[in-house]
Amino acid sequence: MNPKNRILQGIPASPGIVLGQAQVLSDRGAPATLRLLYTENEVSEEMDRFRLAVDRTEEELIRLKEEMPAELQEHGYLLELHLVILRDRRLYQETLRLIQEQNLNAERALYQAFQKVKELFQRIMDPHIKGRIADVEAVYRRLVGHLTGKTLSSIFSASEPAIIVARDLSPAETSQMSASQVLGFVTERGGRTSHTAIIAQSLEIPAVVGLDNATWEIASGEDLILDGFTGRVILDPDDAMRRRYQIRQEEFETFKAEVVQGSALPAATSDGQPNRVLANIELPAEVSLALKYGADGIGLYRTEFLYLRLRQLPTEDELFQDYKQVVEAMAPREVTIRTLDIGGDKFLSPLEYAPEMNPALGLRAIRFCLKEQKIFRTQLKAILRASAFGKVRVMFPLISSLREMREARQLLKEVQEELRLKGVPFDPHMPVGAMIEVPAAVTLADLLTQQADFFSIGTNDLIQYALAIDRGNKQVADMYQPLHPAVLRMIREVVRAGRAAKIPVAMCGEMAGDPLYIPVLLGLGVNELSMNAMAIPVVKRVIRMTSLEEAREVARQALRKGTVEEVNDYVIGEMDRRFPDIFRFGRTLATNPGT
C-alpha cells in the first residue's frame, strides 16, 4: 500500500493546483505486430487499407479543427500541421514502400516509417524543432487507431472530472479537454515548450509533464494533488496536505487576476525609465496571444516553420504572405524577423546533407544561409516586401564575425536593388541587426556595430556556448546557469558596445522572460526584452515596481560575486524580499511554456 503524501516530481507545464482522482490511459504507442504478406493481392489490399486509414484520419482532423472551441482558434495551425505530416513522404510514401517492397502489414510498415522519422529528429539540436516529433507521433497514433479500429473518439470516459495520466497527449487530444471533463493532466513525455503544454495554458488546465513512469506509479481512481507550479504530483494526500494546497490555489487566482489586469500598461520603471516588452512568436496565429498579453511588438519572429511544414522549400510568395500577416496584425508595433536558423539537419526539405557529428557547431543559421544563397535571397525578398506594410526589423542569427555581417548585408543590398528595379515597394531604411549568441560576437561587439543597427542577445545559445553546456543533456543541464558571472559580464560588454555606438541592445532568449532576472538585466542596461507572450504581464509588473537605481544596484552587487552560487543566492534573496508574490507565483507564470 502506498504511503500518504507520496511525491512524484515532473516538469511544471501549466500553472495551477487541482485535487481529484486519476484516470490512467493505457499506452497507445506500442510496436505493431509483424505480419508478412504473401500475394500481390494481399499487398494491394494492405496498401488500400493504409490509404483508407489516412483518409479517415484526415477527415477526423478537419472535423476537430472545425469544432475547436473559440478560445483555441489561434491554435488551429497545430491541426493544420498534423494534416501536412499525414501526407509527408517520410511517413506516407515510406509506409506504402515498405508494404509494397518488404511485404509488411500496414501497422508494422507505419511503425518502421515512424521510427525512421524519430531518428531524424534525434539529430536535430534546436529544441523548438526537435519538439515537433510529438506532432508526428500524434499523427502516428491516430493512424494506428484507424488501422486497428481503436479510434480515439474520446479519451475521457470517467463519470466525474478527473486528472488524466498518460504516457503522452497530442495537441489535438488536449484541445478537446475542458474544465468540466478534465481537472488537469500528467504525462510521462513532453517539456515546457511542447504544443500540448501551450494548449493546456490557453485552456488554463494545470499540467505536469515529463514525469517518468507516471502510468506505472499512479493507479486509476487514486486521489492526487497536481501542482502545476512546481511539477509535483502528490499521491493519496492527507487532510492537512489538501488544505494547504487549497489555500495556495486561492492565493494564486487572486494574484493572476491582478497581474493580467495590468498587462496593457506601459513597462516604465517606477522612476520613469521607459522599456519595451515584446513577444517571441513562431507562427502568425500567435500574434493574437501577444496582443492579448500587452506586447509592445514582436522581438523575435522565428521563421523556420514553413521550411519544416512543407514538403518542398517555401516560395517567396508563401513566405511573404506569412510575414505580411504578422506585420499587418501588429501594426503600428514593430516586428523583428529572424532569418532562417536551421541547417542540414532539418526535416521536410529536399536538400540533402551528410549527418553532422555536432550540428550545434556545424552548418546552421547565417552560415547555412551564406552557403545556400538562393534560399537566403528568397527569404530576404519576402521580408523586404513585408516591410512595406508596417515596421519591420531583420536580424541575422549566430553571427561570429564581421565578415558574416558584411556578406549578409551585401546580399540584402543586392536583393533591394532587384526589387527596386521591378518596382516592388519595401522599406529602404529597414534596420538590420546581429544576434549575439556566441562568445566571438561578444568579443567583437564593438566592431559589429559597424554593420549592425541593433543587437539582440540570444541567451539560450550564448549561455550554452559560453559555458560549454548542452542544456538538453540531463547529466549537465543543472550547470546551465543564466546568472553565471561570465554570462553577466558578457551581457555588460555587449551593452557597453551598443551604447558607445548608440544602437539599441535587446534580449530575446529565455532569460529575458524570467522575472527573477529582470532587475539584473535592467541594471545592466538591457531595456528591450522579448519573451513568450504569457510572461509579459509579470515582467511588466516587475519593471513597474523597480526603479532604475535599484536595478543598477542589484546589477552592481551581482557583478561583484565570484561564483554562480553567490549570484543566485543574492538575486533570489533580493527578489524574495522585494517581490514576494511575484517570486512565489509570477515566475511560474512567466517561465512556463511559450512559442
C-alpha positions, 0 to 999 in steps of 0.5 A: 500500500502506498504511503500518504503524501507520496511525491512524484516530481515532473516538469511544471507545464501549466500553472495551477493546483487541482485535487481529484482522482486519476484516470490512467490511459493505457499506452497507445504507442506500442510496436505493431505486430509483424505480419508478412504478406504473401500475394500481390493481392494481399499487398494491394489490399494492405496498401488500400487499407493504409490509404483508407486509414489516412483518409479517415484520419484526415477527415477526423482532423478537419472535423476537430479543427472545425469544432475547436472551441473559440478560445483555441482558434489561434491554435488551429495551425497545430491541426493544420500541421498534423494534416501536412505530416499525414501526407509527408513522404517520410511517413506516407510514401515510406509506409506504402514502400515498405508494404509494397517492397518488404511485404509488411502489414500496414501497422508494422510498415507505419511503425518502421516509417515512424521510427525512421522519422524519430531518428531524424529528429534525434539529430536535430539540436534546436529544441523548438524543432526537435519538439515537433516529433510529438506532432508526428507521433500524434499523427502516428497514433491516430493512424494506428487507431484507424488501422486497428479500429481503436479510434480515439473518439474520446479519451475521457470516459470517467463519470466525474472530472478527473486528472488524466495520466498518460504516457503522452497527449497530442495537441489535438487530444488536449484541445478537446479537454475542458474544465468540466471533463478534465481537472488537469493532466500528467504525462510521462513525455513532453517539456515546457515548450511542447504544443500540448503544454501551450494548449493546456495554458490557453485552456488554463488546465494545470499540467505536469509533464515529463514525469517518468513512469507516471502510468506505472506509479499512479493507479486509476481512481487514486486521489492526487494533488497536481501542482502545476507550479512546481511539477509535483504530483502528490499521491493519496494526500492527507487532510492537512496536505489538501488544505494547504494546497487549497489555500495556495490555489486561492492565493494564486487566482487572486494574484493572476487576476491582478497581474493580467489586469495590468498587462496593457500598461506601459513597462516604465520603471517606477522612476520613469525609465521607459522599456519595451516588452515584446513577444517571441512568436513562431507562427502568425496565429500567435500574434493574437496571444501577444496582443492579448498579453500587452506586447509592445511588438514582436522581438523575435519572429522565428521563421523556420516553420514553413521550411519544416511544414512543407514538403518542398522549400517555401516560395517567396510568395508563401513566405511573404504572405506569412510575414505580411500577416504578422506585420499587418496584425501588429501594426503600428508595433514593430516586428523583428524577423529572424532569418532562417536558423536551421541547417542540414539537419532539418526535416521536410526539405529536399536538400540533402546533407551528410549527418553532422557529428555536432550540428550545434557547431556545424552548418546552421543559421547565417552560415547555412544561409551564406552557403545556400544563397538562393534560399537566403535571397528568397527569404530576404525578398519576402521580408523586404516586401513585408516591410512595406506594410508596417515596421519591420526589423531583420536580424541575422542569427549566430553571427561570429564575425564581421565578415558574416555581417558584411556578406549578409548585408551585401546580399540584402543590398543586392536583393533591394536593388532587384526589387527596386528595379521591378518596382516592388515597394519595401522599406529602404531604411529597414534596420538590420541587426546581429544576434549575439549568441556566441562568445566571438560576437561578444568579443567583437561587439564593438566592431559589429556595430559597424554593420549592425543597427541593433543587437539582440542577445540570444541567451539560450545559445550564448549561455550554452556556448559560453559555458560549454553546456548542452542544456538538453543533456540531463547529466549537465543541464543543472550547470546551465546557469543564466546568472553565471558571472561570465554570462553577466559580464558578457551581457555588460560588454555587449551593452557597453558596445551598443551604447558607445555606438548608440544602437539599441541592445535587446534580449530575446532568449529565455532569460529575458522572460524570467522575472527573477532576472529582470532587475539584473538585466535592467541594471545592466542596461538591457531595456528591450526584452522579448519573451513568450507572450504569457510572461509579459504581464509579470515582467511588466509588473516587475519593471513597474515596481523597480526603479532604475537605481535599484536595478543598477544596484542589484546589477552592481552587487551581482557583478561583484560575486565570484561564483554562480552560487553567490549570484543566485543566492543574492538575486533570489534573496533580493527578489524574495524580499522585494517581490514576494508574490511575484517570486512565489507565483509570477515566475511560474507564470512567466517561465512556463511554456511559450512559442 
